[in-house]
Amino acid sequence: QVQLVESGGGLVQTGGSLRLSCAASGRTFSRHTMGWFRQAPGKEREFVAAISQSDGSDGSTDYADSVKGRFTISRDNAKNTVYLQMDTLKPEDTAVYYCAARTGLLTARFYLYTYWGQGTQVTVSS
């Protein structure tokens, strides 16, 4: 069982930055692929970024086309935490951001993730 708690959301102006954190419980964090997803009002949940499981080395990463070059996902296995650095934010980035975990390979498919956090709101004003 893995519990995930997101933090770091808030209100920011267009062009600003935020860093989201997701703290995970348990001893097997390094064996989990971690993902970030988001859901805006009236829209489906969509993939943002993911980082593969890793045991000492940096994990492989994947990004949605809409955030490539602006967002960076990283993980700190010693702290059981995954981060999402969001730069050059746009109003269309406004959404609730969710952290998710799975024991399988890196994937953008939200339905393949087993564990989910409660979400953190990110609002980008124009």
Phi and psi restraints in degrees (value plus and minus 20) as a CYANA .aco file:
   2 VAL   PHI    -144.6  -104.6
   2 VAL   PSI     110.3   150.3
   3 GLN   PHI    -129.3   -89.3
   3 GLN   PSI     116.9   156.9
   4 LEU   PHI    -142.4  -102.4
   4 LEU   PSI     115.1   155.1
   5 VAL   PHI    -151.4  -111.4
   5 VAL   PSI      96.0   136.0
   6 GLU   PHI    -108.9   -68.9
   6 GLU   PSI     134.7   174.7
   7 SER   PHI    -175.3  -135.3
   7 SER   PSI     146.7   186.7
   8 GLY   PHI      84.4   124.4
   8 GLY   PSI     -24.0    16.0
   9 GLY   PHI     -91.1   -51.1
   9 GLY   PSI     151.6   191.6
  10 GLY   PHI     144.5   184.5
  10 GLY   PSI    -185.8  -145.8
  11 LEU   PHI    -125.3   -85.3
  11 LEU   PSI     110.4   150.4
  12 VAL   PHI    -163.1  -123.1
  12 VAL   PSI     133.1   173.1
  13 GLN   PHI    -101.8   -61.8
  13 GLN   PSI     139.0   179.0
  14 THR   PHI     -73.9   -33.9
  14 THR   PSI     113.7   153.7
  15 GLY   PHI      71.1   111.1
  15 GLY   PSI     -28.7    11.3
  16 GLY   PHI    -101.9   -61.9
  16 GLY   PSI    -195.3  -155.3
  17 SER   PHI    -151.9  -111.9
  17 SER   PSI     132.8   172.8
  18 LEU   PHI    -164.2  -124.2
  18 LEU   PSI     132.9   172.9
  19 ARG   PHI    -143.5  -103.5
  19 ARG   PSI      98.5   138.5
  20 LEU   PHI    -110.1   -70.1
  20 LEU   PSI     125.3   165.3
  21 SER   PHI    -143.9  -103.9
  21 SER   PSI     129.8   169.8
  22 CYS   PHI    -156.5  -116.5
  22 CYS   PSI      91.0   131.0
  23 ALA   PHI    -114.1   -74.1
  23 ALA   PSI     110.7   150.7
  24 ALA   PHI    -132.2   -92.2
  24 ALA   PSI     124.2   164.2
  25 SER   PHI    -110.0   -70.0
  25 SER   PSI     146.9   186.9
  26 GLY   PHI      78.2   118.2
  26 GLY   PSI     147.4   187.4
  27 ARG   PHI    -120.6   -80.6
  27 ARG   PSI     -20.9    19.1
  28 THR   PHI    -133.6   -93.6
  28 THR   PSI       6.9    46.9
  29 PHE   PHI     -76.2   -36.2
  29 PHE   PSI     -63.0   -23.0
  30 SER   PHI     -84.6   -44.6
  30 SER   PSI     -38.7     1.3
  31 ARG   PHI    -110.4   -70.4
  31 ARG   PSI     -18.4    21.6
  32 HIS   PHI    -125.6   -85.6
  32 HIS   PSI     115.6   155.6
  33 THR   PHI     -94.1   -54.1
  33 THR   PSI     114.7   154.7
  34 MET   PHI    -135.3   -95.3
  34 MET   PSI     119.1   159.1
  35 GLY   PHI    -152.9  -112.9
  35 GLY   PSI     135.3   175.3
  36 TRP   PHI    -137.3   -97.3
  36 TRP   PSI     113.2   153.2
  37 PHE   PHI    -149.8  -109.8
  37 PHE   PSI     144.4   184.4
  38 ARG   PHI    -163.7  -123.7
  38 ARG   PSI     135.5   175.5
  39 GLN   PHI    -161.9  -121.9
  39 GLN   PSI      99.2   139.2
  40 ALA   PHI    -113.3   -73.3
  40 ALA   PSI     137.9   177.9
  41 PRO   PHI     -76.2   -36.2
  41 PRO   PSI     109.5   149.5
  42 GLY   PHI      57.3    97.3
  42 GLY   PSI     -15.1    24.9
  43 LYS   PHI    -140.8  -100.8
  43 LYS   PSI     141.6   181.6
  44 GLU   PHI     -97.6   -57.6
  44 GLU   PSI     138.7   178.7
  45 ARG   PHI     -86.7   -46.7
  45 ARG   PSI     116.3   156.3
  46 GLU   PHI    -149.8  -109.8
  46 GLU   PSI     132.0   172.0
  47 PHE   PHI     -91.1   -51.1
  47 PHE   PSI     120.7   160.7
  48 VAL   PHI    -135.6   -95.6
  48 VAL   PSI     -76.6   -36.6
  49 ALA   PHI    -182.1  -142.1
  49 ALA   PSI     138.0   178.0
  50 ALA   PHI    -169.0  -129.0
  50 ALA   PSI     134.2   174.2
  51 ILE   PHI    -155.6  -115.6
  51 ILE   PSI     115.9   155.9
  52 SER   PHI     -96.0   -56.0
  52 SER   PSI     146.5   186.5
  53 GLN   PHI     -80.1   -40.1
  53 GLN   PSI     130.9   170.9
  54 SER   PHI    -172.5  -132.5
  54 SER   PSI     126.9   166.9
  55 ASP   PHI    -144.4  -104.4
  55 ASP   PSI      50.2    90.2
  56 GLY   PHI      89.1   129.1
  56 GLY   PSI     -59.2   -19.2
  57 SER   PHI    -116.7   -76.7
  57 SER   PSI     144.3   184.3
  58 ASP   PHI     -86.4   -46.4
  58 ASP   PSI     118.1   158.1
  59 GLY   PHI     -97.0   -57.0
  59 GLY   PSI     141.5   181.5
  60 SER   PHI     -91.8   -51.8
  60 SER   PSI     132.5   172.5
  61 THR   PHI    -148.0  -108.0
  61 THR   PSI     139.6   179.6
  62 ASP   PHI    -166.1  -126.1
  62 ASP   PSI     127.1   167.1
  63 TYR   PHI    -155.8  -115.8
  63 TYR   PSI     128.9   168.9
  64 ALA   PHI     -87.3   -47.3
  64 ALA   PSI     127.3   167.3
  65 ASP   PHI     -77.5   -37.5
  65 ASP   PSI     -52.9   -12.9
  66 SER   PHI     -89.6   -49.6
  66 SER   PSI     -36.2     3.8
  67 VAL   PHI    -139.4   -99.4
  67 VAL   PSI     -23.7    16.3
  68 LYS   PHI     -78.1   -38.1
  68 LYS   PSI     113.8   153.8
  69 GLY   PHI      65.2   105.2
  69 GLY   PSI     -30.8     9.2
  70 ARG   PHI    -136.0   -96.0
  70 ARG   PSI     -54.5   -14.5
  71 PHE   PHI    -129.3   -89.3
  71 PHE   PSI     128.8   168.8
  72 THR   PHI    -155.6  -115.6
  72 THR   PSI     105.5   145.5
  73 ILE   PHI    -120.4   -80.4
  73 ILE   PSI     121.8   161.8
  74 SER   PHI    -170.7  -130.7
  74 SER   PSI     146.4   186.4
  75 ARG   PHI    -160.1  -120.1
  75 ARG   PSI     131.0   171.0
  76 ASP   PHI    -146.2  -106.2
  76 ASP   PSI      78.9   118.9
  77 ASN   PHI     -85.6   -45.6
  77 ASN   PSI     -48.9    -8.9
  78 ALA   PHI     -86.4   -46.4
  78 ALA   PSI     -47.4    -7.4
  79 LYS   PHI    -125.1   -85.1
  79 LYS   PSI     -16.1    23.9
  80 ASN   PHI      31.7    71.7
  80 ASN   PSI      24.3    64.3
  81 THR   PHI    -155.2  -115.2
  81 THR   PSI     120.7   160.7
  82 VAL   PHI    -137.4   -97.4
  82 VAL   PSI     123.9   163.9
  83 TYR   PHI    -140.4  -100.4
  83 TYR   PSI     134.8   174.8
  84 LEU   PHI    -153.0  -113.0
  84 LEU   PSI      84.5   124.5
  85 GLN   PHI    -105.4   -65.4
  85 GLN   PSI     101.7   141.7
  86 MET   PHI    -137.5   -97.5
  86 MET   PSI      95.5   135.5
  87 ASP   PHI    -136.3   -96.3
  87 ASP   PSI     143.5   183.5
  88 THR   PHI      27.9    67.9
  88 THR   PSI      31.6    71.6
  89 LEU   PHI     -87.3   -47.3
  89 LEU   PSI     127.7   167.7
  90 LYS   PHI    -142.8  -102.8
  90 LYS   PSI     136.9   176.9
  91 PRO   PHI     -75.6   -35.6
  91 PRO   PSI     -52.3   -12.3
  92 GLU   PHI     -91.6   -51.6
  92 GLU   PSI     -25.9    14.1
  93 ASP   PHI    -103.2   -63.2
  93 ASP   PSI     -26.7    13.3
  94 THR   PHI     -81.9   -41.9
  94 THR   PSI     104.7   144.7
  95 ALA   PHI    -198.9  -158.9
  95 ALA   PSI     151.7   191.7
  96 VAL   PHI    -108.1   -68.1
  96 VAL   PSI     107.9   147.9
  97 TYR   PHI    -122.6   -82.6
  97 TYR   PSI     110.9   150.9
  98 TYR   PHI    -137.3   -97.3
  98 TYR   PSI     121.5   161.5
  99 CYS   PHI    -118.4   -78.4
  99 CYS   PSI     122.8   162.8
 100 ALA   PHI    -162.4  -122.4
 100 ALA   PSI     137.9   177.9
 101 ALA   PHI    -159.8  -119.8
 101 ALA   PSI     127.4   167.4
 102 ARG   PHI    -169.7  -129.7
 102 ARG   PSI     138.8   178.8
 103 THR   PHI    -111.7   -71.7
 103 THR   PSI     -25.9    14.1
 104 GLY   PHI    -110.0   -70.0
 104 GLY   PSI    -184.7  -144.7
 105 LEU   PHI     -90.7   -50.7
 105 LEU   PSI     144.5   184.5
 106 LEU   PHI     -82.1   -42.1
 106 LEU   PSI     113.2   153.2
 107 THR   PHI    -172.8  -132.8
 107 THR   PSI     134.8   174.8
 108 ALA   PHI    -117.0   -77.0
 108 ALA   PSI     -21.5    18.5
 109 ARG   PHI    -103.8   -63.8
 109 ARG   PSI      92.4   132.4
 110 PHE   PHI     -83.1   -43.1
 110 PHE   PSI     -50.9   -10.9
 111 TYR   PHI     -92.9   -52.9
 111 TYR   PSI     -27.2    12.8
 112 LEU   PHI    -112.8   -72.8
 112 LEU   PSI     -22.7    17.3
 113 TYR   PHI    -111.1   -71.1
 113 TYR   PSI     117.4   157.4
 114 THR   PHI    -111.1   -71.1
 114 THR   PSI     -61.5   -21.5
 115 TYR   PHI    -133.4   -93.4
 115 TYR   PSI     122.4   162.4
 116 TRP   PHI    -156.5  -116.5
 116 TRP   PSI     126.2   166.2
 117 GLY   PHI    -106.7   -66.7
 117 GLY   PSI    -198.1  -158.1
 118 GLN   PHI    -106.4   -66.4
 118 GLN   PSI     -34.0     6.0
 119 GLY   PHI      76.7   116.7
 119 GLY   PSI     133.1   173.1
 120 THR   PHI    -157.8  -117.8
 120 THR   PSI     116.5   156.5
 121 GLN   PHI    -102.3   -62.3
 121 GLN   PSI     113.0   153.0
 122 VAL   PHI    -141.2  -101.2
 122 VAL   PSI     104.0   144.0
 123 THR   PHI    -144.5  -104.5
 123 THR   PSI     105.1   145.1
 124 VAL   PHI    -133.2   -93.2
 124 VAL   PSI      96.8   136.8
 125 SER   PHI    -109.4   -69.4
 125 SER   PSI     126.7   166.7
